[in-house]
Amino acid sequence: MPDDPARAAAQVTRRVLPRYAKALTAVRDKARLQPDPPHRPAAPEVNQSFTLIWYPDGVVGAPYQSVPAAAHAVLYQCRFQYSPDEAAFVLPTSYPPGERALLLGSALRQLTAQGIGVNLRHAAPTAPPPSRTRAPWLGAPSAAKQPPAARR
């Protein structure tokens, strides 16, 4: 661009404005051909739901009583196991992490398609162990007991 304002304005009028007008026309034509982007369908209605819990050791599970009966077959197909000791469906950590993620995703998709909602949450954190304070050892002088000041 030249330093002269009149020449700069002439170059903008000759070079930039025609390109701008052409680009604006192209945008308007495309908007006329494709007026709205496609919208996602609404989520399916949920008749029942339960919560899967992700425990700190990596196990994903749900208490047996909270799982709807219609979900049992899907969980078994996705390699969840019933643990009688815990009375829960669990996806053990013996599977590699990538495979467990695929199994969990497959279970969620199948259950959602059946109208069963699944919530996934982390287990409640356990309380940290109480901190131990050191008891003063016997025979140590306490701060309150100091030798008396000498009198003159």
PAPA-177582 format. One record per atom (N, C-alpha, C, O): x, y, z; atom name; residue in one letter. Coordinates in steps of 0.1 Angstrom, whole numbers. Layout:
N
    px    py    pz site code
     X     Y     Z   CA    A
...
END
This chain:
152
    px    py    pz site code
     8   -12     0    N    M
     0     0     0   CA    M
     9    12     0    C    M
    19    13     7    O    M
     5    22    -8    N    P
    13    34    -9   CA    P
    10    43     4    C    P
     0    41    10    O    P
    19    53     6    N    D
    17    62    17   CA    D
     6    72    15    C    D
     0    78    24    O    D
     3    75     2    N    D
    -7    84    -2   CA    D
   -21    79     1    C    D
   -24    68    -5    O    D
   -29    85     9    N    P
   -43    80    12   CA    P
   -52    78     0    C    P
   -59    69    -1    O    P
   -51    87   -10    N    A
   -59    86   -22   CA    A
   -56    74   -30    C    A
   -64    67   -35    O    A
   -43    72   -32    N    R
   -38    60   -39   CA    R
   -42    47   -32    C    R
   -45    37   -38    O    R
   -40    47   -19    N    A
   -43    35   -11   CA    A
   -58    32   -12    C    A
   -62    20   -13    O    A
   -67    42   -11    N    A
   -81    40   -13   CA    A
   -84    35   -27    C    A
   -93    26   -28    O    A
   -78    40   -37    N    A
   -80    35   -50   CA    A
   -76    20   -52    C    A
   -83    12   -58    O    A
   -65    16   -46    N    Q
   -61     2   -46   CA    Q
   -71    -7   -39    C    Q
   -74   -18   -43    O    Q
   -75    -3   -27    N    V
   -85   -11   -20   CA    V
   -98   -12   -28    C    V
  -103   -23   -28    O    V
  -102    -1   -34    N    T
  -114    -2   -42   CA    T
  -113   -12   -54    C    T
  -122   -19   -58    O    T
  -101   -11   -60    N    R
   -98   -20   -72   CA    R
   -96   -34   -69    C    R
  -100   -43   -76    O    R
   -88   -37   -58    N    R
   -84   -50   -55   CA    R
   -92   -58   -44    C    R
   -96   -69   -46    O    R
   -94   -51   -33    N    V
  -100   -58   -21   CA    V
  -115   -59   -22    C    V
  -120   -70   -20    O    V
  -121   -48   -26    N    L
  -136   -48   -26   CA    L
  -142   -58   -35    C    L
  -152   -65   -32    O    L
  -137   -60   -48    N    P
  -143   -70   -56   CA    P
  -141   -84   -51    C    P
  -150   -93   -52    O    P
  -130   -88   -44    N    R
  -128  -101   -38   CA    R
  -138  -103   -26    C    R
  -143  -113   -25    O    R
  -140   -92   -19    N    Y
  -149   -92    -8   CA    Y
  -163   -95   -13    C    Y
  -170  -103    -7    O    Y
  -167   -88   -23    N    A
  -181   -90   -28   CA    A
  -183  -104   -34    C    A
  -193  -110   -32    O    A
  -172  -109   -40    N    K
  -173  -123   -46   CA    K
  -175  -133   -34    C    K
  -182  -142   -35    O    K
  -167  -131   -24    N    A
  -167  -140   -12   CA    A
  -181  -139    -5    C    A
  -187  -150    -1    O    A
  -186  -127    -4    N    L
  -199  -126     2   CA    L
  -210  -132    -6    C    L
  -220  -138     0    O    L
  -210  -131   -19    N    T
  -219  -138   -28   CA    T
  -219  -153   -26    C    T
  -229  -160   -25    O    T
  -206  -159   -25    N    A
  -205  -173   -23   CA    A
  -211  -178   -10    C    A
  -217  -188   -10    O    A
  -209  -170     0    N    V
  -214  -174    14   CA    V
  -229  -174    13    C    V
  -236  -183    18    O    V
  -235  -163     7    N    R
  -250  -163     6   CA    R
  -256  -174    -2    C    R
  -266  -179     2    O    R
  -249  -178   -13    N    D
  -254  -189   -21   CA    D
  -253  -202   -13    C    D
  -263  -210   -14    O    D
  -243  -204    -6    N    K
  -241  -216     2   CA    K
  -252  -217    13    C    K
  -258  -227    16    O    K
  -255  -205    19    N    A
  -265  -205    30   CA    A
  -279  -207    24    C    A
  -287  -213    31    O    A
  -281  -203    12    N    R
  -294  -206     6   CA    R
  -296  -221     2    C    R
  -307  -226     3    O    R
  -285  -228    -2    N    L
  -286  -242    -5   CA    L
  -287  -250     8    C    L
  -293  -261     8    O    L
  -280  -247    18    N    Q
  -279  -254    31   CA    Q
  -284  -245    42    C    Q
  -275  -239    49    O    Q
  -297  -243    44    N    P
  -301  -233    54   CA    P
  -298  -236    68    C    P
  -294  -227    76    O    P
  -300  -249    72    N    D
  -298  -252    86   CA    D
  -290  -265    88    C    D
  -291  -274    79    O    D
  -281  -265    98    N    P
  -274  -278   100   CA    P
  -283  -289   105    C    P
  -294  -285   111    O    P
  -280  -301   103    N    P
  -289  -312   108   CA    P
  -288  -312   124    C    P
  -278  -309   130    O    P
  -300  -315   129    N    H
  -301  -315   144   CA    H
  -300  -329   149    C    H
  -304  -339   143    O    H
  -295  -330   161    N    R
  -294  -343   168   CA    R
  -308  -348   172    C    R
  -316  -339   177    O    R
  -311  -360   171    N    P
  -324  -365   176   CA    P
  -324  -364   192    C    P
  -314  -364   198    O    P
  -336  -363   197    N    A
  -337  -363   212   CA    A
  -333  -376   218    C    A
  -333  -386   212    O    A
  -328  -375   230    N    A
  -324  -387   237   CA    A
  -336  -396   240    C    A
  -347  -391   242    O    A
  -334  -409   240    N    P
  -346  -418   242   CA    P
  -351  -417   256    C    P
  -343  -413   266    O    P
  -364  -419   258    N    E
  -370  -419   271   CA    E
  -364  -430   280    C    E
  -362  -441   275    O    E
  -362  -427   293    N    V
  -357  -436   302   CA    V
  -368  -441   311    C    V
  -374  -433   318    O    V
  -370  -454   312    N    N
  -380  -460   320   CA    N
  -374  -464   334    C    N
  -381  -462   344    O    N
  -362  -469   334    N    Q
  -355  -473   346   CA    Q
  -341  -468   346    C    Q
  -336  -464   335    O    Q
  -335  -467   357    N    S
  -321  -463   357   CA    S
  -314  -469   369    C    S
  -320  -474   379    O    S
  -301  -470   369    N    F
  -292  -474   380   CA    F
  -279  -468   379    C    F
  -276  -461   368    O    F
  -271  -469   389    N    T
  -258  -462   390   CA    T
  -246  -472   390    C    T
  -246  -482   398    O    T
  -237  -471   381    N    L
  -224  -478   381   CA    L
  -214  -470   389    C    L
  -213  -458   387    O    L
  -207  -477   397    N    I
  -197  -470   406   CA    I
  -183  -474   402    C    I
  -180  -486   401    O    I
  -174  -464   400    N    W
  -160  -467   396   CA    W
  -152  -465   409    C    W
  -151  -455   415    O    W
  -147  -477   414    N    Y
  -140  -477   427   CA    Y
  -125  -473   425    C    Y
  -120  -475   414    O    Y
  -119  -469   435    N    P
  -105  -465   434   CA    P
   -95  -476   429    C    P
   -85  -473   423    O    P
   -98  -489   431    N    D
   -90  -499   426   CA    D
   -92  -503   412    C    D
   -85  -511   406    O    D
  -101  -496   405    N    G
  -104  -497   391   CA    G
  -116  -506   388    C    G
  -120  -507   376    O    G
  -122  -512   398    N    V
  -134  -520   395   CA    V
  -146  -511   393    C    V
  -147  -501   400    O    V
  -154  -515   383    N    V
  -167  -508   380   CA    V
  -178  -518   384    C    V
  -178  -529   380    O    V
  -187  -513   392    N    G
  -198  -522   397   CA    G
  -210  -515   401    C    G
  -210  -503   402    O    G
  -221  -523   404    N    A
  -233  -518   409   CA    A
  -239  -528   418    C    A
  -238  -540   416    O    A
  -245  -524   429    N    P
  -252  -533   438   CA    P
  -263  -541   431    C    P
  -270  -535   423    O    P
  -264  -554   433    N    Y
  -273  -562   426   CA    Y
  -288  -557   427    C    Y
  -295  -558   417    O    Y
  -292  -553   439    N    Q
  -306  -549   441   CA    Q
  -309  -536   433    C    Q
  -321  -534   430    O    Q
  -299  -528   429    N    S
  -302  -515   422   CA    S
  -303  -517   407    C    S
  -308  -508   400    O    S
  -299  -529   402    N    V
  -298  -531   388   CA    V
  -312  -537   383    C    V
  -316  -547   389    O    V
  -319  -531   373    N    P
  -331  -537   369   CA    P
  -329  -550   363    C    P
  -319  -553   357    O    P
  -339  -559   364    N    A
  -338  -573   358   CA    A
  -336  -573   343    C    A
  -329  -582   339    O    A
  -341  -563   336    N    A
  -339  -563   322   CA    A
  -324  -560   318    C    A
  -320  -562   307    O    A
  -316  -555   327    N    A
  -302  -551   325   CA    A
  -293  -563   328    C    A
  -281  -562   324    O    A
  -297  -573   335    N    H
  -288  -584   338   CA    H
  -282  -591   326    C    H
  -270  -593   326    O    H
  -290  -594   316    N    A
  -284  -601   305   CA    A
  -274  -592   297    C    A
  -264  -598   293    O    A
  -276  -580   296    N    V
  -267  -571   290   CA    V
  -254  -570   297    C    V
  -243  -571   292    O    V
  -255  -569   310    N    L
  -242  -568   319   CA    L
  -234  -581   318    C    L
  -222  -581   317    O    L
  -241  -593   318    N    Y
  -234  -605   316   CA    Y
  -228  -606   302    C    Y
  -216  -611   301    O    Y
  -234  -602   292    N    Q
  -229  -602   278   CA    Q
  -216  -593   277    C    Q
  -207  -596   270    O    Q
  -216  -583   285    N    C
  -204  -573   285   CA    C
  -194  -577   296    C    C
  -187  -569   300    O    C
  -194  -590   300    N    R
  -184  -596   309   CA    R
  -185  -591   323    C    R
  -175  -592   331    O    R
  -196  -585   327    N    F
  -197  -582   341   CA    F
  -199  -595   349    C    F
  -205  -604   343    O    F
  -195  -596   361    N    Q
  -197  -608   368   CA    Q
  -204  -605   381    C    Q
  -203  -594   387    O    Q
  -212  -615   386    N    Y
  -219  -613   398   CA    Y
  -209  -618   409    C    Y
  -204  -629   409    O    Y
  -207  -609   419    N    S
  -198  -612   430   CA    S
  -207  -615   442    C    S
  -213  -605   448    O    S
  -208  -627   447    N    P
  -217  -630   458   CA    P
  -212  -624   471    C    P
  -220  -621   480    O    P
  -199  -622   472    N    D
  -193  -616   485   CA    D
  -198  -602   486    C    D
  -200  -597   497    O    D
  -199  -595   475    N    E
  -202  -581   475   CA    E
  -217  -578   471    C    E
  -222  -567   472    O    E
  -224  -589   467    N    A
  -238  -588   462   CA    A
  -239  -577   452    C    A
  -247  -568   453    O    A
  -230  -578   442    N    A
  -230  -567   432   CA    A
  -225  -573   418    C    A
  -218  -583   418    O    A
  -229  -566   408    N    F
  -223  -568   394   CA    F
  -210  -561   394    C    F
  -210  -549   397    O    F
  -199  -567   389    N    V
  -186  -560   388   CA    V
  -180  -563   375    C    V
  -181  -574   370    O    V
  -173  -554   370    N    L
  -164  -556   358   CA    L
  -150  -556   364    C    L
  -145  -545   367    O    L
  -143  -567   365    N    P
  -131  -568   372   CA    P
  -119  -561   365    C    P
  -120  -558   353    O    P
  -109  -559   372    N    T
   -97  -553   367   CA    T
   -88  -562   359    C    T
   -77  -558   355    O    T
   -92  -575   358    N    S
   -83  -585   351   CA    S
   -83  -582   336    C    S
   -74  -587   329    O    S
   -92  -575   331    N    Y
   -92  -571   317   CA    Y
   -83  -559   315    C    Y
   -82  -551   324    O    Y
   -76  -558   303    N    P
   -68  -546   301   CA    P
   -77  -533   301    C    P
   -89  -534   298    O    P
   -71  -522   304    N    P
   -79  -509   305   CA    P
   -87  -506   292    C    P
   -98  -502   292    O    P
   -81  -508   280    N    G
   -87  -505   268   CA    G
   -99  -514   265    C    G
  -110  -510   261    O    G
   -98  -527   269    N    E
  -109  -537   267   CA    E
  -120  -534   277    C    E
  -132  -535   273    O    E
  -117  -530   289    N    R
  -127  -526   299   CA    R
  -135  -514   294    C    R
  -147  -513   296    O    R
  -128  -504   288    N    A
  -135  -492   283   CA    A
  -145  -496   272    C    A
  -156  -491   272    O    A
  -140  -505   263    N    L
  -149  -509   252   CA    L
  -161  -517   258    C    L
  -172  -515   253    O    L
  -159  -526   267    N    L
  -170  -533   273   CA    L
  -180  -524   281    C    L
  -192  -526   280    O    L
  -174  -515   288    N    L
  -183  -505   295   CA    L
  -191  -497   285    C    L
  -203  -495   287    O    L
  -185  -492   274    N    G
  -192  -484   264   CA    G
  -203  -492   257    C    G
  -213  -487   255    O    G
  -200  -505   254    N    S
  -209  -514   248   CA    S
  -221  -516   257    C    S
  -233  -515   253    O    S
  -219  -518   270    N    A
  -230  -520   279   CA    A
  -239  -507   280    C    A
  -251  -508   281    O    A
  -232  -496   281    N    L
  -240  -483   282   CA    L
  -249  -481   269    C    L
  -260  -477   270    O    L
  -243  -484   257    N    R
  -251  -482   245   CA    R
  -263  -492   245    C    R
  -274  -488   241    O    R
  -260  -504   248    N    Q
  -271  -514   248   CA    Q
  -282  -511   258    C    Q
  -294  -512   255    O    Q
  -278  -507   270    N    L
  -288  -504   280   CA    L
  -296  -491   276    C    L
  -308  -491   279    O    L
  -289  -481   271    N    T
  -296  -469   267   CA    T
  -306  -472   256    C    T
  -317  -467   256    O    T
  -303  -481   246    N    A
  -312  -485   236   CA    A
  -324  -492   241    C    A
  -335  -491   235    O    A
  -323  -499   252    N    Q
  -334  -506   258   CA    Q
  -343  -496   267    C    Q
  -353  -501   273    O    Q
  -338  -484   269    N    G
  -346  -474   277   CA    G
  -342  -475   292    C    G
  -349  -471   301    O    G
  -330  -480   295    N    I
  -325  -481   308   CA    I
  -313  -471   310    C    I
  -303  -472   303    O    I
  -315  -461   318    N    G
  -305  -451   320   CA    G
  -294  -456   330    C    G
  -297  -464   339    O    G
  -282  -452   327    N    V
  -271  -456   335   CA    V
  -263  -443   339    C    V
  -259  -435   331    O    V
  -261  -442   352    N    N
  -253  -431   358   CA    N
  -240  -437   361    C    N
  -239  -448   366    O    N
  -229  -430   359    N    L
  -215  -435   362   CA    L
  -209  -424   371    C    L
  -208  -412   368    O    L
  -205  -429   383    N    R
  -198  -420   392   CA    R
  -187  -427   399    C    R
  -186  -439   399    O    R
  -178  -418   405    N    H
  -167  -424   413   CA    H
  -172  -427   427    C    H
  -181  -421   432    O    H
  -166  -437   433    N    A
  -169  -440   447   CA    A
  -166  -428   456    C    A
  -157  -421   453    O    A
  -173  -427   467    N    A
  -171  -417   476   CA    A
  -157  -419   482    C    A
  -153  -430   485    O    A
  -149  -408   483    N    P
  -136  -409   488   CA    P
  -136  -413   503    C    P
  -145  -409   511    O    P
  -127  -422   506    N    T
  -126  -426   520   CA    T
  -119  -415   528    C    T
  -111  -408   523    O    T
  -123  -415   541    N    A
  -117  -405   550   CA    A
  -102  -408   552    C    A
   -99  -419   554    O    A
   -94  -398   552    N    P
   -80  -400   554   CA    P
   -78  -405   569    C    P
   -85  -401   577    O    P
   -68  -413   571    N    P
   -65  -418   585   CA    P
   -62  -406   594    C    P
   -56  -396   590    O    P
   -67  -407   606    N    P
   -64  -396   615   CA    P
   -49  -393   617    C    P
   -42  -403   619    O    P
   -45  -381   618    N    S
   -31  -378   620   CA    S
   -27  -381   634    C    S
   -35  -378   643    O    S
   -16  -386   635    N    R
   -11  -390   649   CA    R
    -2  -378   654    C    R
     7  -374   647    O    R
    -5  -374   666    N    T
     3  -363   672   CA    T
    13  -370   681    C    T
     9  -380   688    O    T
    24  -366   682    N    R
    34  -372   690   CA    R
    32  -368   705    C    R
    32  -356   708    O    R
    32  -377   714    N    A
    31  -374   728   CA    A
    45  -370   733    C    A
    55  -376   729    O    A
    45  -360   742    N    P
    59  -357   747   CA    P
    64  -369   755    C    P
    57  -376   762    O    P
    77  -371   754    N    W
    83  -382   761   CA    W
    84  -379   775    C    W
    86  -367   779    O    W
    84  -389   783    N    L
    84  -388   798   CA    L
    97  -382   802    C    L
   108  -385   797    O    L
    96  -373   812    N    G
   108  -367   818   CA    G
   112  -354   811    C    G
   122  -348   816    O    G
   106  -351   800    N    A
   110  -338   793   CA    A
   102  -327   800    C    A
    91  -328   804    O    A
   110  -316   802    N    P
   103  -305   809   CA    P
    93  -298   800    C    P
    95  -296   788    O    P
    81  -295   805    N    S
    71  -289   797   CA    S
    74  -274   796    C    S
    82  -269   803    O    S
    68  -267   787    N    A
    71  -253   785   CA    A
    66  -244   797    C    A
    71  -234   799    O    A
    56  -249   804    N    A
    50  -241   815   CA    A
    60  -242   827    C    A
    60  -233   835    O    A
    67  -253   828    N    K
    76  -255   840   CA    K
    90  -250   836    C    K
    97  -257   829    O    K
    93  -239   841    N    Q
   107  -234   839   CA    Q
   113  -232   853    C    Q
   106  -230   863    O    Q
   126  -233   853    N    P
   133  -231   866   CA    P
   130  -217   872    C    P
   130  -207   864    O    P
   128  -216   885    N    P
   125  -202   890   CA    P
   136  -193   889    C    P
   148  -197   889    O    P
   133  -180   887    N    A
   144  -170   885   CA    A
   151  -168   899    C    A
   144  -168   909    O    A
   164  -166   898    N    A
   171  -164   911   CA    A
   168  -151   916    C    A
   167  -141   909    O    A
   167  -150   930    N    R
   164  -138   937   CA    R
   177  -132   942    C    R
   187  -139   945    O    R
   178  -119   943    N    R
   190  -113   949   CA    R
   187  -107   962    C    R
   196  -101   968    O    R
END
